[in-house]
């Protein structure tokens, strides 16, 4: 048989082996009351197991290996943390185990006790020739409740991981939630293609500086386009010329240094997604929304949250431009519904969750999850693959969870740690 030690951990943890007439290698009867708590840190594999060997009831740790000789190979012989192991579970007992203190550790050999059907399903998932995910042949048949429960856990894992970055940035910003939200919102305004320059822009232009000029839209636009590096060189149209004049003054006033303009990407983008248009929309949002994060904490209605972004109106110059000094057909530059929903998913839901987690207020965590439940599912290559495999995706709650599942479980074939993989493996 070809399998990893993790598989043997899985078999022991869920007692998925033939338990009839269990005996140690010394011939003593063995009863298992508890396999113990699986330990993912250093030390024995399972803590606080309860077993009965012969007439003696034992409580302690269990160590699991493919071969008994792995005890020495893994350096356990000289590690005192393993001196209280009460049972050695192995697939192949190739070497009797005796501790330095002379105590012989009882050994249970699982060779010939692992069901062939279970091993077959495992082998197919881990070593098969799947093209999308390890369980692609079976995931569409998994019970909806089991799938929902697991996706809920995976989604929380995703949000907790992403919120760690929020809290780290919050510490750098000295606990200023508004500034931290502003920086993350800016990065997400660039979507994937221009996320980095947008993030650098926000860090080079503090929200406090923008707030000082909030009553003057031209100055806000000048600061944003100037810091983005779009007001360098010769400009022809009146609008960018005025912006440049304002920026030259403000740059000296606030000792600003613009980011490098070459960081912005235009290639393979549709004109409505050009960074110049996104910057114009970002400037309009700054002008229209004061204390934006505080508003988001207060607004519960999803349509009202959407309207914060959908209602922003750029300077009329952009109605017939996508770049400075390059006229185009007249078309108002408003944010599309899909773009707005992406911001709600990646910024608003994340910050509601992070705020609730940081302040230990379940109310905001629940609001974050509820927001995702009420947003449409994302459409991308990952979600399309799951749909083709028979998985129903009805909202952003599920699409976000499936993205996490694919990237951090399926791609690494962590089927034994996956609730869906567990269910498929244990099918009778």
Backbone torsions as a table, in degrees:
resi	resn	phi	psi	omega
1	UNK	NA	145.5	179.1
2	UNK	-115.9	111.4	178.0
3	UNK	-159.1	169.5	-179.2
4	UNK	-99.2	169.0	177.5
5	UNK	-63.5	-31.1	177.2
6	UNK	-57.7	-37.3	178.8
7	UNK	-63.2	-40.5	179.1
8	UNK	-67.7	-36.4	173.5
9	UNK	-57.9	-45.9	-179.0
10	UNK	-61.7	-45.2	179.8
11	UNK	-61.2	-43.5	179.8
12	UNK	-69.0	-47.0	-175.5
13	UNK	-56.4	-43.3	-176.8
14	UNK	-101.3	10.6	177.9
15	UNK	53.5	44.3	-176.9
16	UNK	-92.5	48.8	178.8
17	UNK	-137.7	163.6	179.4
18	UNK	-66.9	114.7	-175.4
19	UNK	-101.4	10.4	179.2
20	UNK	-75.7	135.0	176.6
21	UNK	50.5	51.7	179.5
22	UNK	-70.4	132.1	177.5
23	UNK	-142.5	151.1	173.2
24	UNK	-74.6	171.4	179.5
25	UNK	-66.1	-16.3	176.2
26	UNK	-88.7	0.8	175.7
27	UNK	91.5	3.7	179.9
28	UNK	-82.2	145.3	178.5
29	UNK	-65.3	148.3	-176.6
30	UNK	-135.0	125.9	173.7
31	UNK	-119.2	138.8	-178.7
32	UNK	-111.5	112.0	177.0
33	UNK	-91.1	-35.0	177.1
34	UNK	-151.1	131.3	179.2
35	UNK	-77.9	-10.0	178.6
36	UNK	98.0	179.6	-179.7
37	UNK	-98.1	123.5	-177.5
38	UNK	-63.7	127.6	-177.1
39	UNK	-104.9	120.0	-179.9
40	UNK	-95.9	-1.7	178.7
41	UNK	-100.1	-168.2	178.8
42	UNK	-69.7	158.5	-178.9
43	UNK	104.6	-177.4	-178.5
44	UNK	-54.8	153.5	-171.9
45	UNK	-69.7	-32.8	-178.7
46	UNK	-134.1	130.4	179.4
47	UNK	-102.5	152.3	171.0
48	UNK	58.2	40.1	173.4
49	UNK	-76.5	155.0	176.8
50	UNK	-129.0	118.7	-179.9
51	UNK	-137.6	162.5	176.6
52	UNK	-123.4	121.4	177.9
53	UNK	-114.5	117.3	-173.6
54	UNK	63.7	-120.2	178.2
55	UNK	-105.5	6.2	-174.7
56	UNK	-105.8	129.8	176.6
57	UNK	-91.8	127.6	-177.2
58	UNK	-117.0	146.2	172.2
59	UNK	-133.2	128.2	-177.6
60	UNK	168.2	-151.9	-173.4
61	UNK	-100.4	152.7	177.5
62	UNK	-123.2	133.6	176.0
63	UNK	-112.3	136.6	-176.1
64	UNK	-118.7	131.1	177.3
65	UNK	-139.0	156.3	172.4
66	UNK	-66.1	-46.6	177.2
67	UNK	-126.3	146.3	-178.1
68	UNK	-59.7	-31.7	-179.3
69	UNK	-67.3	-14.2	177.7
70	UNK	-64.8	-20.2	177.3
71	UNK	-55.6	-46.9	179.5
72	UNK	-74.2	-40.7	-178.4
73	UNK	-60.7	-33.7	-178.4
74	UNK	-87.5	3.5	174.9
75	UNK	77.5	21.1	-177.9
76	UNK	-76.1	-19.5	-175.0
77	UNK	-59.5	-37.3	-177.1
78	UNK	-102.6	9.4	-177.9
79	UNK	-102.9	114.1	-176.3
80	UNK	-65.2	-18.8	179.3
81	UNK	-63.3	-17.7	-177.6
82	UNK	-100.9	4.6	-177.7
83	UNK	-70.6	-18.0	-179.3
84	UNK	-103.9	21.1	175.2
85	UNK	-69.3	129.3	-177.6
86	UNK	-100.6	-14.5	179.6
87	UNK	-154.2	134.9	175.8
88	UNK	-106.7	113.9	-179.1
89	UNK	-100.5	122.2	-176.7
90	UNK	-135.3	159.3	172.4
91	UNK	-86.5	-36.8	-178.6
92	UNK	-130.1	116.4	-178.2
93	UNK	-90.3	85.3	-176.2
94	UNK	-97.4	-2.8	-178.2
95	UNK	-158.4	119.9	177.9
96	UNK	-60.0	142.9	-175.3
97	UNK	-105.0	124.2	175.7
98	UNK	-134.4	129.0	-178.9
99	UNK	-76.3	167.6	-179.7
100	UNK	-61.3	-28.5	-180.0
101	UNK	-81.9	4.5	176.5
102	UNK	93.5	-9.6	-179.1
103	UNK	-74.8	134.0	176.2
104	UNK	-89.0	127.0	-179.4
105	UNK	-87.7	122.9	177.5
106	UNK	-57.2	142.0	-176.9
107	UNK	-124.7	134.4	173.4
108	UNK	-110.6	121.7	179.0
109	UNK	-99.5	127.0	-176.4
110	UNK	-97.9	1.3	176.3
111	UNK	-55.7	130.6	-178.6
112	UNK	74.1	7.1	177.4
113	UNK	-111.0	-8.8	178.8
114	UNK	-85.8	120.7	-177.4
115	UNK	-58.0	135.5	-179.0
116	UNK	-62.2	-34.6	-179.3
117	UNK	-65.6	-41.4	178.3
118	UNK	-64.4	-46.1	179.3
119	UNK	-62.5	-38.4	179.7
120	UNK	-61.1	-44.0	178.8
121	UNK	-65.3	-41.6	178.4
122	UNK	-62.6	-47.9	-177.1
123	UNK	-61.8	-40.0	-180.0
124	UNK	-64.4	-40.7	-178.2
125	UNK	-71.0	-41.5	-173.5
126	UNK	-87.2	-35.9	-173.9
127	UNK	-117.2	9.2	-179.6
128	UNK	-76.1	-178.7	-177.1
129	UNK	-105.0	39.9	-179.5
130	UNK	-65.8	151.6	-178.2
131	UNK	-104.6	-19.0	-175.7
132	UNK	-117.0	-64.2	178.3
133	UNK	-139.1	159.1	-176.8
134	UNK	-58.8	-36.1	-175.6
135	UNK	-103.7	30.3	-174.0
136	UNK	-61.0	-24.9	-179.1
137	UNK	-79.1	-15.5	-172.2
138	UNK	-124.9	-17.6	-171.3
139	UNK	-59.6	-32.3	-179.2
140	UNK	-67.4	-13.1	-178.6
141	UNK	-99.7	-4.7	-177.4
142	UNK	-68.7	137.3	-179.3
143	UNK	-54.9	138.4	-176.2
144	UNK	-58.8	-38.1	-179.2
145	UNK	-66.8	-42.1	178.3
146	UNK	-63.3	-44.0	179.2
147	UNK	-61.7	-45.1	-178.4
148	UNK	-63.5	-43.9	-178.8
149	UNK	-62.2	-41.0	-179.7
150	UNK	-71.2	-41.0	179.2
151	UNK	-63.3	-34.0	176.8
152	UNK	-61.6	-45.4	179.2
153	UNK	-64.2	-42.7	-178.0
154	UNK	-67.1	-37.9	177.9
155	UNK	-62.5	-43.8	178.6
156	UNK	-62.5	-39.8	175.8
157	UNK	-57.7	-43.5	-179.5
158	UNK	-63.3	-46.2	-178.4
159	UNK	-67.9	-37.2	178.8
160	UNK	-65.6	-39.9	179.6
161	UNK	-66.4	-44.3	-179.5
162	UNK	-71.3	-32.2	179.9
163	UNK	-70.3	-22.5	176.4
164	UNK	-62.4	-36.3	177.4
165	UNK	-69.2	-35.1	177.9
166	UNK	-64.7	-46.4	-177.8
167	UNK	-66.5	-35.2	177.0
168	UNK	-64.5	-42.8	177.8
169	UNK	-66.9	-36.4	178.5
170	UNK	-60.1	-40.5	178.9
171	UNK	-64.1	-41.6	178.2
172	UNK	-63.4	-35.8	179.9
173	UNK	-88.4	16.1	174.7
174	UNK	56.5	42.8	174.8
175	UNK	78.2	12.4	-178.3
176	UNK	-87.5	102.3	-178.2
177	UNK	-67.9	-36.9	-179.0
178	UNK	-62.9	-45.0	-179.9
179	UNK	-65.9	-41.6	-179.6
180	UNK	-65.8	-42.7	177.7
181	UNK	-62.3	-42.6	179.3
182	UNK	-58.0	-42.7	-179.2
183	UNK	-67.2	-43.4	-179.8
184	UNK	-70.6	-38.0	178.0
185	UNK	-62.7	-41.8	178.6
186	UNK	-60.0	-47.8	180.0
187	UNK	-58.4	-41.0	-179.3
188	UNK	-75.3	-20.4	174.0
189	UNK	-65.9	-26.4	177.2
190	UNK	-82.0	-5.0	-175.6
191	UNK	51.0	-153.3	-175.0
192	UNK	-73.3	-41.9	-170.7
193	UNK	-65.9	-42.5	-175.6
194	UNK	-119.0	28.7	179.6
195	UNK	-63.6	-44.0	-176.4
196	UNK	-63.6	-53.0	180.0
197	UNK	-62.4	-33.3	176.8
198	UNK	-64.7	-40.9	178.7
199	UNK	-64.6	-44.3	178.6
200	UNK	-63.3	-38.2	177.1
201	UNK	-58.8	-50.1	-177.5
202	UNK	-62.2	-38.1	-179.6
203	UNK	-72.8	-25.1	178.7
204	UNK	-86.6	-12.0	-176.2
205	UNK	-132.3	86.0	-176.3
206	UNK	-57.2	148.8	-179.8
207	UNK	-60.2	-33.4	-179.8
208	UNK	-60.6	-37.1	178.3
209	UNK	-64.3	-42.5	177.5
210	UNK	-64.6	-39.4	-177.6
211	UNK	-62.4	-31.8	-180.0
212	UNK	-68.2	-17.5	-177.8
213	UNK	-120.7	23.5	-171.1
214	UNK	-64.2	-27.7	-177.8
215	UNK	-84.8	3.3	-178.6
216	UNK	-127.2	91.9	-177.4
217	UNK	-54.6	-37.7	-179.3
218	UNK	-61.4	-38.7	179.5
219	UNK	-70.6	-37.7	176.2
220	UNK	-60.7	-46.8	179.9
221	UNK	-64.2	-39.4	179.1
222	UNK	-63.1	-43.7	179.6
223	UNK	-62.4	-43.9	-176.4
224	UNK	-71.1	-48.0	179.6
225	UNK	-70.1	-33.9	178.4
226	UNK	-67.1	-46.6	179.3
227	UNK	-66.2	-26.1	178.3
228	UNK	-77.9	-8.4	177.4
229	UNK	85.9	16.3	-177.5
230	UNK	-94.2	1.0	-178.7
231	UNK	-111.1	22.2	176.2
232	UNK	-89.1	158.2	175.5
233	UNK	77.5	-168.9	-177.8
234	UNK	-84.4	127.6	177.7
235	UNK	-118.8	147.2	-172.6
236	UNK	-107.9	-48.6	-175.3
237	UNK	-66.2	151.1	-178.7
238	UNK	-58.0	-42.3	-175.4
239	UNK	-60.8	-56.6	179.4
240	UNK	-64.5	-30.4	177.3
241	UNK	-63.5	-42.7	177.1
242	UNK	-64.8	-40.2	177.9
243	UNK	-60.8	-43.5	-179.0
244	UNK	-62.3	-41.6	179.4
245	UNK	-62.3	-44.4	178.6
246	UNK	-63.5	-43.9	-176.0
247	UNK	-66.6	-40.3	179.6
248	UNK	-57.9	-37.1	178.0
249	UNK	-71.1	-49.0	-176.7
250	UNK	-67.6	-32.9	179.5
251	UNK	-60.7	-43.1	178.3
252	UNK	-70.7	-39.7	-178.1
253	UNK	-60.6	-41.8	-175.6
254	UNK	-105.7	7.4	179.9
255	UNK	53.2	55.1	-175.4
256	UNK	-94.9	149.0	173.8
257	UNK	-125.9	116.6	-177.6
258	UNK	-68.8	156.8	175.1
259	UNK	-78.5	168.3	-177.6
260	UNK	-76.2	126.7	-174.0
261	UNK	-64.9	-27.0	-176.5
262	UNK	-67.4	-12.9	179.1
263	UNK	-68.1	-25.4	-177.7
264	UNK	-75.7	137.6	-177.0
265	UNK	-112.9	132.2	176.4
266	UNK	-111.6	-26.8	-173.7
267	UNK	-62.4	142.0	178.0
268	UNK	64.6	14.9	175.7
269	UNK	-106.1	140.7	171.0
270	UNK	-69.1	144.0	-177.5
271	UNK	-48.5	-40.2	178.9
272	UNK	-62.3	-15.7	179.2
273	UNK	-103.2	7.7	177.1
274	UNK	-56.4	145.5	179.6
275	UNK	-59.4	-30.3	177.2
276	UNK	-62.5	-39.1	178.7
277	UNK	-70.7	-42.2	178.2
278	UNK	-62.9	-37.3	177.8
279	UNK	-66.7	-39.7	178.1
280	UNK	-63.6	-40.7	178.7
281	UNK	-68.0	-39.3	178.9
282	UNK	-63.9	-41.4	177.9
283	UNK	-62.7	-42.2	179.6
284	UNK	-64.0	-36.3	178.0
285	UNK	-66.1	-43.2	179.0
286	UNK	-60.0	-39.9	-179.2
287	UNK	-67.9	-39.8	-171.6
288	UNK	-85.8	-24.2	-172.5
289	UNK	-120.3	111.7	177.5
290	UNK	-93.6	136.5	-178.5
291	UNK	50.6	60.0	-171.5
292	UNK	-61.4	-43.1	-177.9
293	UNK	-65.0	-39.5	177.7
294	UNK	-61.3	-37.3	177.5
295	UNK	-64.0	-41.3	-177.8
296	UNK	-65.6	-35.5	176.8
297	UNK	-63.5	-29.9	-175.9
298	UNK	-89.6	-35.6	-174.3
299	UNK	-77.9	122.1	-178.4
300	UNK	-102.7	-25.8	-175.4
301	UNK	-77.9	128.7	-176.0
302	UNK	-66.2	-35.1	178.8
303	UNK	-66.4	-36.4	178.0
304	UNK	-67.7	-37.3	176.8
305	UNK	-65.3	-43.7	178.1
306	UNK	-60.4	-40.1	-174.6
307	UNK	-66.6	-23.8	176.3
308	UNK	-56.4	-34.5	-176.5
309	UNK	-102.4	-37.5	-176.6
310	UNK	-69.4	-23.7	-174.7
311	UNK	-91.7	-6.0	-176.6
312	UNK	-68.4	139.1	-178.0
313	UNK	-120.7	122.8	-179.5
314	UNK	-74.8	165.7	173.9
315	UNK	-53.7	140.2	-175.0
316	UNK	-59.2	-19.3	177.2
317	UNK	-55.2	-36.4	-175.5
318	UNK	-78.5	-6.4	176.3
319	UNK	-62.0	-29.2	178.8
320	UNK	-131.0	33.1	174.6
321	UNK	-145.4	148.9	168.0
322	UNK	-115.6	-19.9	175.9
323	UNK	-136.9	159.1	174.6
324	UNK	-62.2	137.2	173.2
325	UNK	67.0	12.4	178.8
326	UNK	-125.0	96.9	-177.6
327	UNK	-64.0	152.6	176.7
328	UNK	-142.0	174.3	177.2
329	UNK	-62.2	141.7	-178.7
330	UNK	-60.2	128.1	177.7
331	UNK	-165.0	116.9	178.5
332	UNK	-59.5	140.8	-176.6
333	UNK	-100.5	86.1	177.4
334	UNK	-106.7	155.2	179.4
335	UNK	-77.2	131.2	178.0
336	UNK	-72.1	160.3	-177.8
337	UNK	-58.7	-40.4	-178.9
338	UNK	-64.0	-41.3	179.2
339	UNK	-65.6	-40.3	177.9
340	UNK	-62.1	-43.7	-178.7
341	UNK	-64.9	-34.5	176.8
342	UNK	-62.6	-41.1	177.4
343	UNK	-65.1	-39.4	178.7
344	UNK	-64.7	-38.9	-179.3
345	UNK	-69.8	-51.4	-169.9
346	UNK	-85.5	-17.9	-178.3
347	UNK	-118.2	-58.2	-173.7
348	UNK	-66.3	-49.2	-179.9
349	UNK	-62.1	-41.4	179.6
350	UNK	-61.7	-43.7	-176.6
351	UNK	-73.9	-32.8	173.6
352	UNK	-62.2	-44.1	178.5
353	UNK	-63.9	-47.3	-177.5
354	UNK	-62.9	-41.4	179.4
355	UNK	-63.9	-44.3	178.5
356	UNK	-64.1	-40.8	179.8
357	UNK	-65.9	-44.6	-176.9
358	UNK	-65.5	-38.1	-177.6
359	UNK	-98.9	6.1	179.6
360	UNK	53.8	47.8	178.5
361	UNK	-119.7	103.2	-176.5
362	UNK	-60.6	-25.6	-178.6
363	UNK	-54.8	-46.6	-177.5
364	UNK	-74.5	-33.1	175.3
365	UNK	-62.6	-44.8	178.9
366	UNK	-63.8	-38.2	177.8
367	UNK	-63.5	-38.3	178.8
368	UNK	-63.0	-46.2	-179.5
369	UNK	-66.7	-38.9	178.9
370	UNK	-65.4	-38.3	177.9
371	UNK	-60.3	-44.7	179.4
372	UNK	-65.5	-35.3	177.9
373	UNK	-64.5	-28.3	-175.4
374	UNK	-98.2	2.9	176.2
375	UNK	-101.8	146.0	-179.6
376	UNK	-66.2	153.1	179.7
377	UNK	-64.0	144.4	176.3
378	UNK	-72.2	149.4	177.9
379	UNK	-114.2	110.7	178.2
380	UNK	-151.6	-176.4	-176.4
381	UNK	-62.2	-37.4	-178.4
382	UNK	-68.0	-49.7	-179.1
383	UNK	-65.7	-35.0	178.3
384	UNK	-63.2	-40.1	178.5
385	UNK	-62.8	-43.7	179.9
386	UNK	-64.6	-39.9	177.7
387	UNK	-60.9	-42.5	179.0
388	UNK	-65.0	-23.2	178.0
389	UNK	-89.1	3.2	176.3
390	UNK	95.5	10.8	178.6
391	UNK	-87.8	128.9	178.2
392	UNK	-86.0	129.3	179.5
393	UNK	-124.0	113.5	-173.0
394	UNK	-108.3	-16.2	-176.7
395	UNK	-156.6	176.8	-178.0
396	UNK	-69.6	-26.7	174.5
397	UNK	-54.4	-48.5	-177.3
398	UNK	-76.1	-39.8	-178.5
399	UNK	-66.6	-39.8	177.2
400	UNK	-63.6	-41.5	179.1
401	UNK	-64.8	-40.1	-179.4
402	UNK	-68.9	-33.8	175.0
403	UNK	-62.5	-43.5	177.6
404	UNK	-64.7	-42.3	179.6
405	UNK	-59.1	-47.3	-178.8
406	UNK	-65.2	-47.1	-172.6
407	UNK	-74.5	-30.3	-172.9
408	UNK	-118.8	-3.0	174.2
409	UNK	-123.0	-62.3	-174.7
410	UNK	-61.4	-45.5	-177.3
411	UNK	-62.3	-25.9	-179.5
412	UNK	-105.8	7.8	179.3
413	UNK	52.7	45.1	178.0
414	UNK	-88.1	49.9	-175.4
415	UNK	-64.4	-31.9	-177.8
416	UNK	-73.3	-19.8	176.8
417	UNK	-99.4	3.6	-175.6
418	UNK	-103.5	132.4	179.3
419	UNK	-61.7	-36.0	178.1
420	UNK	-70.5	-45.3	177.9
421	UNK	-60.6	-41.3	177.9
422	UNK	-57.6	-46.1	-178.3
423	UNK	-63.2	-43.4	-179.2
424	UNK	-65.7	-40.5	-179.9
425	UNK	-65.6	-35.5	-175.7
426	UNK	-88.9	4.1	178.8
427	UNK	-59.4	135.9	178.9
428	UNK	-88.3	NA	NA
